[in-house]
Amino acid sequence: MNELLNYSWTLIILIPVLIVFSALKILREYERGVIFLLGRFWKVKGPGLIIVLPGIMQMVRVDLRTRVLDVPEQDVISRDNVSVRVNAVVYFRAVDAERAIIQVEDFLQATTQLAQTTLRSVAGQHELDEMLASRDRLNADIQRILDEQTETWGIKVSNVELKHIDLDERMIRAIAKQAEAERLRRAKVIDAQGEEQAAEKFLEAAGILSQNQQAMQLRYLTSLQTIASDRSNTIVFPMPMELISRLGLKSAADEEK
């Protein structure tokens, strides 16, 4: 009888102690606890030591740290009808623990699916050249759309980065040909501009030399010196233009006679 009584007292003492220990919860600095009282939202607690009464209270932990979401490759048709495969990385975190638990069943899964559809939608609105050259603008557009739609879930999308834009071999060869043609075009334009500038300088020099006969003779002698210093079997003696023109006029006059 005494043993049974002692056992009963032991249970009476242990049960409250176990209830108290089970009611104590410790939340880390980056965690919050969403407390439900008899099924209804009560408050958000944490961090630190909190009390959750078993049976009448339930707690759901929410991690407030930034999460890194690797969006799988998505098949995208660009605005200029080019098929590409695009993947991205999304950085987000829960800023409102209450809404992250109450407004959506699984905010991680919901954000993942929304990021995939948004990536396909935004990338499909741009041409291939824009995807390759304006990644920052695509990142900003995707981040803005995701942030607007996840705000009601208590989620903040802080950054989106496109990782890879994969093309098939035919498109890579076409882009290489396009780049080569662009380089050739630029080379021809630069060469034409050089010819134009050189012609302008020659015209200026001719105008200066025509105003001074001594300068023309000095240029003539300089040309002879340059030719003489050249190691060649062929020697060319340049003739002044005035002499050639006089000879031409005389021969024409003789023909008229």
Buried (B, 14 or more C-beta within 10 A) or exposed (E): EEEEEEEEEEEEEEEEEEEEEEBEBEBEEEBBBBBBEEEEEEEBBBBEEBEBEEEEBBBBBBBBEEBEBEBEBBEBEBEEEBEBBBBBBBBBBBBBBBBBBBBBEEBBEBBBEBBBEBBBBBBBEBBBEBBEEBBEEBBBBBBBBBBEBBBEBBBBBEBBBBEEBEBEEEBEEEBEEEEEEEEEEEEEEEEEEEEEEEEEEEEEEEEEBEEEEEEBEEEBEEEBEEBEEEEEEEEEEEEEEEEEEEEEEEEEEEEEE
